[in-house]
């Protein structure tokens, strides 16, 4: 089973239909509006704009598990991201990424190790997972790794379809 087979709702309601991303490279990021790393939204949106026409999307996954840094409602999160960072990439419902209530999406992601060998629990907001077009987890990046860093961009370009 691929992580793309997991069911999750969209931030604005209804299903996010992860299956729609099969044959697409997807950068899944647990996001938060009140975190020191929140300015990464700018680079995430730049990646979205740069690679969207080449079979890529960012998928934001709001999470409030790290010091309550994503306390808002779905409507508040959507308004903040749009007004503050002009985000156009899709967002899912707010979920838990760790613990007993970890969403199945993250259950399928956290077994992948990053370049430093860390696997298991998500460490903080803005941890990134790159899903290849075939639904396999291709890479994991630490929260502090900037979305537009050479490390991330090289991995994205390596898995772009076609």
Order of alpha helices (4+ residues) and beta strands (2+ residues): beta-alpha-beta-alpha-beta-alpha-beta-beta-alpha
